């Protein structure tokens, strides 16, 4: 279960990476690396919350 969660987290981070890097161009060069790490950390923190885990699926809207 834990390994599956880590793989899913890694996939989501990889999917968001191009957009994160694109948005970082609006930030000064010296701040980009720190901001990128902070954004990825926030994504990981949000994935661990109860609100994210209890998100209804597509079919839940029909029952």
Beta strands, then each sheet from edge to edge (+ up, - down):
end
